[in-house]
Amino acid sequence: MATETVAKPRTSARVHVQKFGTFLSGMIMPNIGAFIAWGLITALFIEKGWLPVPELGGFGTNAAGVKNLGLVDPMIKYLLPLLIGYTGGKNVYDVRGGVVGAIGTMGVIVGAGIPMFIGAMIMGPLGGWTMKKIDMLWDGKIRPGFEMLVNNFSAGIWGALLAMLGFFGISPLVTAFSTAAGNVVQFLVNNGLLPLTSIFIEPAKVLFLNNAINHGVLTPLGVQQSLDQGKSILFLLEANPGPGLGILLAYMFFGRGAAKASAPGAAIIHFLGGIHEIYFPYVLMRPLLILAAIAGGMTGIATLAVTGAGLVAPAAPGSILAVLAQTSRDSYLGVILSVLLATTASFLVASVIMKTTKHSDEADLGDATARMEAMKGKKSSVSSTLTGAGASAGAASGRGGVGVLAGPVRNIVFACDAGMGSSAMGASVLRNKIKAAGFPDVKVTNASIANLSDTYDVVVTHQDLTERAKPATSSAVHYSVDNFMSSPRYEEIVDLVRESNTEGGTSDAGTTHGAHAADAPVDAAPAGAGAAAASANGSSDILARESVVMRGSATTRDAAIDEAGRLLLARGAVDEGYIAAMHEREESVSTYMGSFLAIPHGTNAAKDHIRKSAVSVIRYPDGIDWNGKQVKFVVGVAGINNEHLHILSSIAKVFTNKEQVARLEAATSEDEVLELFGKVNA
């Protein structure tokens, strides 16, 4: 059942565009301060600014008759693109990637001769990614003492080649694209069609697709237009706070229940704070209200076009204060009118919709907030304003799904593809945390996604698997994690249990909240109490001495999976097909768990390749790259009938305790490793 629902959620065009927009935003937003600085300098010191200064604004000539360079032109042509290129490279491959990305960006800048933001957003990540791949070619193969020489010269040589690629190859293509896009915008302006862009922009905002439009197209084109004309209308196509304010005002006058009560606070956060996502749940409650947002957007853009108003730089966040700070000297009337008229148009349309349709706002606000957070892919920083402190249980559902608790939490499930590796360890960690908080009766289990049913209160999955788990567990509260060993979501789940299972949301065990998993009560894994219990169950050979390697030979993720799989094969626990399934599982969802640990294992379909339960443990003292994460311990897993779960429980307890991990790193023999895992459940 679950496998039939996999394809669509994971290949959703909305999700891909949203991720792309987030990626672009990750390069632009850290540098918004530099954009603001450039905008202020431009507004103040250019020839038409508030305080014209030739030496700063870059107009006129000096005493020697040489044209003043100023700050405006160098900042927009060099500083801002280089910052974007460096940030893009750093996001991919830390500082080393940032440096190479900035070198490549310089080639695009000089080759184009115009502000090259799109080129920077290409060359920065490209430089970081290619440098990362190049470093992997000789990882572990450099003789001691030559590391600095190789690292510096490889970055320098590759950076120089990328700069030439940017100069001769990328800059002509990006220049052509920028010219074409600018011509399209100019065509829309000349023919009075620019307001129609609101038909796409306003729905995109609610779906969190606006970053791809704003940072990928509008900001680069707006900067170029501002440099040429001293201002740009494009900076306000998406940032105008008027449409959202009009919708919130309509709720203040015509809404009901929680929605009406929370609208004033939301309006302040939206209009003054510039956090536009605060009004998205109000639109999601009544989808017809997107027409009000479109009407407000079109009105605001039309006003700007008629008055010829614009901003000198991006307004981020979209607060009225930021908008006014970046308004061109001759555009205050037009900009203020555009906000007021956009608010009025949005308010009127929203009022008509709300007065002519019947709807229970109070019942749906929490659910709409949850859907908003699910689309965003993470917890909203302002959702508590909408749901209130007393509704935290409902709001918590927005971490990864849309379920709302109807009573106490009794049944929590960790789900992964196979249901025997990642989920088993995550379940063990959370089980201990919940027991330590004083709720031993809450059942925490693990299962494969294919075996899920709609009988759970809370479902926890890796962030890449959440969409697969939702159809089969639609009434559950969903949490998405990316680190099974130490995810901050665990503390949120403990808080959810505490609030839903006790009166007033308190517990006598509350003082132990956040206690380390290693200090928790004995884990209720099938084996009971460590090595002794394992022996009693007849499964003491699941982790054998010959399956522990103190210094692995692999230098890459795939080689490490092979090494772990070969140990299982040598034990007679699996056949060759299982090792292939381990690689297939890794390509689907990473088995990185956090705390330097990865637990590669096969897919759910590979269980026929398992002959008996076994676990292999390999240590890599120097660490290996595991999809951008450093891994020092690789635990290969093959399990039948949950026989392996007590070993995974022991491993989970070790890796949630920094002291235990340090002891494991310092271990000098296989017996020390076996003893550490054997004692941890005692």
N, C-alpha and C positions, 0 to 999 in steps of 0.2 A: 504493500500500500504506500509506504513512504517513498519507495524508490520512484514511483510514478510522479511524485510531486517535486522531484529534485530539479529538473532542468529549468523550468521557468523562473523560479525565484533566483537561482544562482546566475542566470544569464540575462536577468532583467536589464533592459536598456536604461531604465531610470537609475538602477544601482550603479551601473558602469559610468553613466554621466555624472552621478553624484560623487563617485570616487575620484573621477577625473577632476571635477571641480574642487574637491577637497585637496587634491594634489597641487593644483594651481594656487589655491588659497594658501597652502603651506609655504609657497615661495613669496607671495605678495604680502600677506598679513604681518609677518615678523618685521617687514621693512616699511610699514605704513608710517611710522614716525619720520622716516626720511622723506616720504612723499609729502607729509604735512610740512616739514621744514622747507622743502622746495616750494610748496604752494604759498607759504607765508612770505618767503623771500621774494617770490614772483609778485604777489599782491602788493607788497610794500615798495619794492625798489625798482621795478621796471619803469619805462618811460611814462606809462599811463597808470602807474601805481599810486598808492597813498603818499609815499615819501620817495619820490624819484631820486636815485643816486646812481649816476653813470657808472662808477667803478664797480658797484654791486649788481646793478640791473643789466649791465652789458650793452649799453647804448652810448653813442657819442664817441669822442676820441680823447686821448690824454694829451698832455702838453707837447709830446713829440709827434702828434698827428696819427698815432696808432690807435685803431679801434679798441675800445675797452672790452675785455673778455667777460668780466663779470662772473657771478656765481650761477646764474640761472641756466645758461647753456651747458657748461661743463657738468653740472649736477644731473641734468636730465639726460644727457648723452652718455655720460660715463659712470657717475656714481650710482645712480639707481639701477641701471642694467647690471652692473658688476655685483651689486648687493644681491639682486635677484638670482643671478647666475651662481654666486657663491652659496646662497641659501639652498638653491635647488640641488647643487652637488652635495652639500653637507647633509641634506635630508636623505640622500641615497647612500653616501659612504663617508659620513662624518667629515672632519676637517680636511682630510686628504682629498676626498671627493669634491669638497667645496673649492679648494685651491685650483684643482684641475678644471673644474667647471668655470671658474672665473677666468682662467687663461683662455679657454675656448670661447667664452663670451666676448672677450676683447677682440678676437678676430671678427666676429659678427658686427660688433660696434663700428670698428674702423672700416670694414668692408661696405657697410650700408650708409654711414654718414648721417643717419637719422636716429631718433630714440628707438632702441632695439629691444623692447620688452619681450615681444614674442620670441625673438631670437635668443634672448637670455633664458627664457623658460624652456627652450629646447636644448641649448648647449650646456646649461648648468647640470640638469639631471643626466644628460648624455655623458658628460665628462665624469661625473661620479660613478655611474653604472659601468662604463667601459674601464675605468681605472680599477674598480673592484674586480672585474673579470680578469684583467691583466695580472693583478696581484695574486689571484688564485692559481695562475699558471706555475708560479715558482714558490708557492707557499710551502714552507718546510724544506726547501731545496737549497736555500742560500747558506753558504758556509759562514760559520760564526765570525764576526768582525767585519763582514761585508754588507750587513743589513742596511745601514744608513746610506752607503754608497749606492746600492741597488735601488732603494726606495726613492732617494732624491733624484737620481738620474732617470729612473723610469717615469716619475711624475713630470719631470721637466721635458723629456723627449716627447712623451705622449701629449702633454699640454701644448707643446709647440705644434705638433701635427694637427691637433684639434683646432688650434687658432687658425691655421692655414685652411682647414676644412671649412671653418666658419667664414673666413674671408672670401674664399673662392666659391664654395658650394652652398652654404646655408643662407648667407646674407642676400644673394640675388633672389632666392625663393621667398624669403620672408618679406623682402621689400616689395616683391610683386603681390604677395598676399595682402600686405598692409595697404598698398595702393588700391587694390581691387575692393577691399572692405571699406576703405575710406570713400571710394566712388559710390558704393552702395548706400552708405550713410548720407552722402551729399545728395544722391538722387532722392532719397526719402525726404530729406529736408526741403529740397527744391520743389517737390511735388506735394508737400503738406501731408506726407504719409507717415512721418516718424511716430505720431501718437499710436499708430497701429501696433507698434512693437510691444505695447502693454498687453496685448492679447497673449503674447508668449511669456513676457517677463513676469507678470503677476502670478500666474499659475506656477511658473518655475520656482518662484520664491517659496511658495507654500510646500513644494515638493523637494526643497533644498537642492535644486538644480541651478540656482542663480550664480553660484561661484564660478561655474564653467563659463557662463555668459559674461559675468561682470569682470572677472580677472583675466579671462582668456581673450575677450574681444573689446568690451567697452572701455576698460581702463587704458590699455595700450593705445587705442584710437583716440581716446579723450586726451591723453597726454600729448600726443602729436598735434591734435587740434588746438590744445591750449598753448602749445609752444608757438604755433603759427598765428593764432588769433587772440591770444591772451586769456581765453576762457573756452569752456566746452559745455555743451548741453548734455553730452553723453554721461557725465559724472552723476547726473540726477535722474537718469532713466530708471535706475533701480533703487537709489538711495533716498528718494523722496519719502518722508515719513507720513505724508498726508493720507494716502489710501488706507493704511493700517489704522491711523488715528480715527478716521471717519467710521470704520467698522466698530471700533471699541466704543466710540461715543453712542452709536446706535444701540449697543448692548446696554450702556448705562441708562438709556431712556426707555428702551423697549424690551430688554432682556428679562429673564426670570431666574430666580434661585441663585446658585453659586456663580453662574456666569455673570449675572448683573452685579453681584456683590464684589467680584474680583476685577471687573472691567476698569474701575478708576485707577487702581494700582497698576494694572497692566498698561494703561494709557500713559502714565507717568514714566514707566520704564521704557516704553516704546518711543515716546516723543522726545524725552530729555536724555534718556540713557542710550538710545539708538539701538536697542536690542529688538530687532523687528520680529524675531521668531516668537515673541510673546503673544502676538495676535494670531499666529497660525492655527492653534487649536480652535479658536472661535470660528474660523473659516471652515475647518474640518468638521465641526459640529453641524454646520449648515452649508454644504458645498455650493449652494446657489449664491452665497455671499462672494464667491470669486468674481461674480459680475460686478459687484460694488468695487472691489479692488481694481478691476480692469477699468471701470468708469473713472475712478479717481486717478489712476495712472495716466490714462489718455488725456484727461483734463489738465493735469499738471504739465505734461509734455507739451500740449498745445499752447498753454500759457507761456511756457519758456520759449517756444518757437516764435510766437507772436511778438513777445517783448524783446527777443534777442538776448535773453539772459543766460548765464552759465556760471560754472565754478572754475576756479583756476587749478584745482587739484582734487583728487578723490576725497569724499567725505566719509571717513570711517572712524567709528561706527556711524550708522545713519541717523545720528541725533540732530535735532534742529540746531543745536549749538555748533556741531561740527560743520553742518551745512553753511551756516552763516559765517563761520570762520574762514571758509574757503570760497566764499562768494566774491566774484569779481567786483571791482569798485563801482562799475556802472550797472550792476545787475541786482542790487538789493530789492528794488521794487518788484522786478519780474520773479525773482526767486521766492520772495515772501508771498506774492500773489499765487504762485504755482502751488505752494504748500497749502495755503488757505482754500483755494478753489478745489484742489484735489481732495482735501478733507471734506469740503461741502458736498461735492459730487458723490463721494463714497458714502457719506452719511445718509444722503437722501435715498440712494439706491438701496442701501442696507436697511434703512427704516421701512421702506415699502416691502421688501422681502420679509422682514421680521413681522410686520403687521398683517401680512396676507397669508402667512403660513403658520401652521400649528406645530409646536416643537417643545420638548422638555429639555431646556438648556441645562438644568441642574444635574440631571441624570447622566448627561453625556460629556460633561466637561473633563472629568478625569479620564474617560476613555479616549477622548479626542487628544488630550495631552499625551497619553500613552502612544497613540498612533503617530503624533508629531515626533516624539522622541525615537520611535522605531524607524521612521523614515530618515531622521537625522543620523541614526546609527549610534547615538550615545545619549547619556543623560543631559537634559537641558539644565543650564545653570539658573534659569528663572522659572522652572516649572512649579516650584513651591508657591509662587505667587498665585498661580491658577488653582492648584489643588488644595492648598492650605495644609497646615501642620497635621490636622487630624485626618487627612486623607493620604498619608504617606504610603499606606499599603497599596492603595490603588495606583498612586503615581509610580510606585516601584515597578509596576508591570511594564512601564515604558522602557526599562533597561534593555529589553530585547523582544517584547511581545505585547499582546493586547489583553491578556486575561486579567480579571479582577477577582481578588479573594472574596469568597462568600462566607468564610469562617476561619477557624484556626488552621495553621499549617500542620499537616500530619504526615505528608508523603512528598518527599523530594527525590527527583531522579536526575542523575547525570547521564547524558546521552552522547555517544560518539558513533562513528561509523560501524565499528565492530562490536562495541560494548564490552571490551575486555582489557583495554590498556589505559588510554587517557582518562576515560570516564571512571574507571575503577580507582585510580589514584586521586582524582579530584573528589570523588565521593568520600574517600577515606579522610582527606584533609578537612572537608566541610563537616563530616560526621563528628570529628573530634572537636571542632570549633563549636558546633551546636550543643554537644554534650557539656563542654566547658562553660557554656552560657547558662546551663541548668535546664536543658530540655532533652533529656535522654529518650523520651518517648517519640520524638520526631524521627521517622524512618527515612534514612538516606540510602538509596540504592543506585545501581548503575545498569544501563541497558543500551542496546543498539537502537539506532533511530528506527530501523525497520520493525522493531518489536514494541514501539511506543503505543500507548493507548491513552484515551482522554480520561485518565483516572488519577492524575497527579495534581497536587496543588502548585508545585514549583518545578520548572524544568530548566536545567542548566546545560548549555552546550558551548562548544567553541564558536567564536563569532562567525566562522565560515559555514557553520552547520545550522544556525538558528532558523533560517528560512525553511530548511527541510523538516525541522521538528515541529514547526507551528501547525501545519494542517492536521496532524494526528493528535495534537494536544492543545486545541484552540481555547479551552477554558482555563488553562494553567497560566501562571505568571512565569514569563520567560526571562532568563538572564543570559547574556552573552559574555564570554570571557576569552581572553587571549593568553592567559597564563594560568595553568591549572594548579600550580603550587602555591602561588601567593597573590591571587587576584584580589583587588579591592572589592570586587563584587561579593566576596564571601562575607565581609563585614556587613554589607548591606542586607544580605540574606539573613544573617544572624539578627540584625535589627528588625527585619520583617517578621521573623519568628517571634521575637520578644514582644513586638507590638500586637501581633495577632493572637498570641497564645496566652497573654496575661492581661488582667484588668489594668487599664491605665498605661499599658506598655512598659511595665517594670517587672523585674524579677529579682528574687532573693539572690540569684546567682549573677546579678548584673555586674558585680565587681570583677568578675572573671571575664567579662566581654573583652575580646581582643587578646586573651591569653594565648600563648603559643601552642600550636598543635602538639608539640612534643610534651607539653605539660598537661595535656588533656587526659581525661579518664581513658582506661584501656579501650582500644578500638574493637568494635564488634565484628571484625572480619571473620570469615569462616574458620580460620585456624585458631582463633582464640588468643593464645599467648606465645607467640614467637616460635623459636626453633623447636622447643619442647613439644608444643602443640602440633607443629608440623609433623614431627616424628610420629606422634600419636595417631595422626590422620593418615599415616602411610605415604605422605607426600614430601618427606624430608629431602628428596633428591631433586626437587624442582629447581633449586639453586644449588648447584654442585661446585666443588672447588675448581674442577677443570673448566668451568664456564665463567670464571673470573679472570680477567686480563688486567694487569696493573698498568700496562703502558701499551695502548693500542697503536697499530701501525698506520691506520688510515689518516688521511689529511683532508678529506672532503666528506660532505654529508653522505653521498651515495656509497662511498667506499666504507664508511662507518656502518651503514646499514648492512652492507654485504658481510662485514666482519662479524657483526652481531648475529646475523642470520646463519653464517657458517658454523658458529659455535652451537647454535640450536640444531643444525643439521648433523654435526658431529656427535651430538648426544642421542641421535636417532629420534628426536622429538618432532621433526618436520621433514618434508621432502623439498626438492628444489622449487616447486611451484609456490611454496610459502614465501620464499625469499623474494620472488618476483612480486608477490602480493604486498610485501612490506614496502617495496618501492612504489607500487600503485597507491597504497594508502598515503604515503608521504606526499605524492603529487596532488592528492585530493585535499588533504588537510594536514598541516604540520603537526608532528608529534612532539614538538618542543614544549616542555612543561614549565619552564622557568627554573631558577636556581641552578643553572648550568646543566640541566638534565633534559635528555630526550629519550623517549621510550618507543622506538619503532616497532610496529607489529602489523600483521596482515589485515586485509579487509574482512568484512563480515562473510563475504562469499568464499573466503580462503580457509574456512574452518575444516573443510574436508582434507586439507593438506597437513593437518596437525595429527600426529600419532600419539603424543602424550604431552602433558604440561611441562614446560621448562622455561627458565629465565636465564639470560646471559648478561653479565655486567662487564663493561669495558671502560677503563679510565684513560682519558687523554689529557695529561698534565698541562700541555701547552694550549689546549683548546682547539676546536675546529669550528668553522663557520657553518651555522645551521640556519639557512634562510635569513642571514643578517644577525643572528643571535649566537653568542659564544656558548658552546657546549663542551663540558669536560667529562661528562659521564653519559654513556649510552647503555640503556637497558633494553635488550631484545626480549620480546614477550611472545609466548605461545601458550594458550590455555584451553583446557577442556573442562567443562562443567564447573567452572569457577574455582578449580583447584589452585590456580595461581594467585588468587586474590589476597591471600594472607601475606605473600611475598611483596606484592605491590603496596599493600597497606604498610608494611615495614619500611619499604623504600620511601613512601610518601612521608612517613613520620621523620625519617632522616632528613629529607630535603626541605622540610618546613622548619628545620632547626639549624640555624647558622653554625652553632657549635658542633653539631653532628656532621654537617657538611665539611667543616674545617678538619675534623678528625678523619673523615673519609679521604680528603685531599692529602693528608699527611700519612696515611696508611702505607706501610712498607711491604705488606704480604697479603696474599689472598685470604689467609686465616683471619686477619684483622677485619677485612671487609665482611666475611661471613659472620664473625662474632658481632660486629656492629649491627647488621641487619637482624641477627638472631635475638639480641638483647633488647632491641627497641620496643618490642611488644610485651616484654616480660613485666 
